[in-house]
């Protein structure tokens, strides 16, 4: 199914927003193909501000890369977002996420006891907040003890940011790339 709104072109953006468009489009060679950023670019100023948050989270967070990827996968799975899942499941595995963690999330199954503690604590916390919109005191305390206030805040914000991307990918029907790296989410 073709996406609902084509990616914006520079000439379609009002002059007063072209500087923001140019800054957001620069990493993509000046134009957008697919992906959530191509949707956010419909509002260049908003996209620019969202990208500032993303840059901090991706490049300056002290969270281990596998935990960052886990946040992205929890966001993708709880939003049933094929695009974000496909973009990050293999990257999560490459970053060191346990295969059982990724597979359990994909299949909406409980994590096995063999999953490393950091992944289990983060997944439990992430799934509780994303699915139930609250976190139990026990789950919150375990996550806070393990990641600290800064780390837990960043983990929570990572999930929120990637849920924004998933909402846009789902709403605008962004097509999956031809080179799917993981099985599709069972939805």
N, C-alpha and C positions, 0 to 999 in steps of 0.2 A: 504494500500500500504506500503510495507516495505521501511524503510529509504534508501536513495541512497548510503550512505557510513556508514559502521558499526562504532560504537564508537571505538576509538583506544584502544589497549591493551598495557600495559607497555612494553612487549617484542617486540612490533612493533616500539617502539620509539627509535631513535638513542640515544646511551649512553649519548652524550653531552646534551640531553634535558630531561633525565630521572628525574633529581632533580626537574625541573619545573613541569613535569608531576606528580610526586609524591605529590608535594605541591597542585596542582590543584585537584588531585584525592582524597586527604586525607579526605575532608568532605563527600565524597561519599563512604567511606570504601575502598579506593584504586583502585576502578574500576568504570567505567561509565556505566549507563544504557541508559537512554534517556535524552532529554532536551538539550537546547542550549549549555550548558557548555560541553556536550559530543561532540559537533561539534567543539567548540573552541579548545578543547584539541587536535585536529589534528595538531595544532601549539602550543605546550605547553608553550613556552616563551610568545607568544601573549596572550594566555589564562591567564597566571599568571599576566600579566600586566593589562589585562581587569578586572580581579578579584580584583585587588587593587583598581581600580576606583569603582567597584561595592560595595566593602566593605565600602569605605568612604560614598558613597551615601546611602547605606542601614542603616549604623550604626552611622554615625556622622553628617549627614545632620540635620539642625534644622527644616526642613519642617515637618509639621504634617504628621503622617503616612497615613492618608486618602488622602492627596495631593500627596504623593509619589506614592501611588497606582493609583491615577488618572493619573499621568504621564505614568505609565506602561500601563494602559488601553487605553489611547490615542495612545500610540505607537502601541499597539497590534491592535487596531481598524483601524488605518490609514494604517497599513500594512496588514490588513485582516489575522492576524496571530492567528489561532485557539489555538495553544499551549500556547502562552503567555496569551491570553484572558482567557482561561480555568484556567490557573495557578493563575490569579490575580483578576478575577471578584468577586468571593466569598470573597477573602481576602479584597478587597476594601470595600465591604459591611460590613464585620466584623470590619474594621478600622473606620467605621462611614460614608462612602460615602452614600449619599442619593440614594435610589433605583431608583428614577427617573433619576438621573445622569447616573448611570450604564446602565439602560434600554435605555435611549435616545442615548447614545454612541453606544450601541450594534446595535440599529435599525436605526442609522444614521438619527435621528430626532432632531429637535431643543430642547434645554433644556427648560423645563417649567419654568415659573416665580417663582415657589415654591422652586427651587433649592437654597441652601444656597449661599450667595454672593461669598465666597472664592472658592467654586467649580465652579460657573459660570464664574468667572474671569479667573481661571486656565484653564478651558475647552475651553473657547473662545480663549485664547492665544494659547494653545496647538494645537487646531484644525487649527487655522489660519496658524501657522508656519509649521505644518506637511502637511497640504493639499495644501496650496498656496505658501509655501516656503518663505513667507514674513509675517510681522505683521504690521497692521496699527498703526499709531501713537497713536490713541485713545486706542486701545487694549493694546499696549505696556505700555502706561502711566498708565492705570488702574492696570495692572499686577505689574508694578514696584512699584507703590504706595502701593499696598497691600502686596507684598512679599519682597520688598527691592531688591537691586542689587544682594546680595548674594543668597537670596532665589530664585529669578528669574533665575539666572545663574544655580543654582542646579536643578531647575525644568526643564529647557531646556536641561541640560545634562542628567538628568534622562530619558527624552523622547528619546534623541539620543542614549543612551546606550541600552535601551530596543528595539529601532528600529534595532540596530545591532543584538541583540538576535533574533528578529523577522525575519530579513533577513536570518539568518542562519537556523532557524527553518523551514522557508518556502522553502529555497533552497534545504536543505537536506531531506525534507519530514519527519520531526520528527513526529512520531505517537502520537496521544493523548492517555493519560492513560485511563484505563478501567473505572475509577471512575470520569467521567466528572461531574463537579459541577454546570455548567451553560449551558443554551442552546447554541448551536453552533452559531457563527456569521453568519448572512445571507450575503453571498457573491455571 
